[in-house]
């Protein structure tokens, strides 16, 4: 009995030590980054055994509300080595004063503050521009998130942090795929998919999440090779 207890204790300590030595990669963002509606879970599966993904993204969050609701503090408290930061969808007009930001002022200010505070705890921040909505104007992606993507690109250059330009990559991808093929990324809806008003062209099903996560991994190899080494 004593021998068995000692073996179990040794195993527990070994597992605990393994967890502590794994590099933590945190995700901060809105619903398009979450595990259920975004690319988060698919990205986590691309990490090798020496890394773990902690996803703090939450639905309805903007660069403003993510801090105000305490989610950003949770990211910092987790003591990650890397933080991927993606906002924009809920920073747009129409989301209410608790979430909206200006791409010329408050949005870049929020991103800059995220970067500064990440660096203060020894984490390496990486900005990710917004995933494009799969909404077409004739045969091209409408791209209403471009001002926020451009603002993130500018902040990344100013602060000298890696940038995954997911907005540009996803716009290029869906312009190439076209409407019908892009709709294969849509999650299921309760109402008939023929109802354009209820078709979800913002979030991702498993198929879409896997493709977007692969794009992010590809970009990380270019802009953050140290983190890319943790990918499978």
Secondary structure, DSSP 8 states (H G I E B T S, - for coil): -HHHHHHHHHHHHHHHHHHHHSEEEEEEESGGGSTTTSSHHHHHTTB-TTEEEEE---TT--TTHHHHTTHHHHHHHTT-SEEEEE--GGGSTTS-TTT---TTTHHHHHHHHHHHHHHHTT-EEEEE-------EETTEE--TTHHHHHHHHHHHHHHT-EEE-HHHHHHHHHHHHHHHHHGGG----SS-TT-TTT---SS--HHHHHHHHHHHHHHHHHH-HHHHTTB-
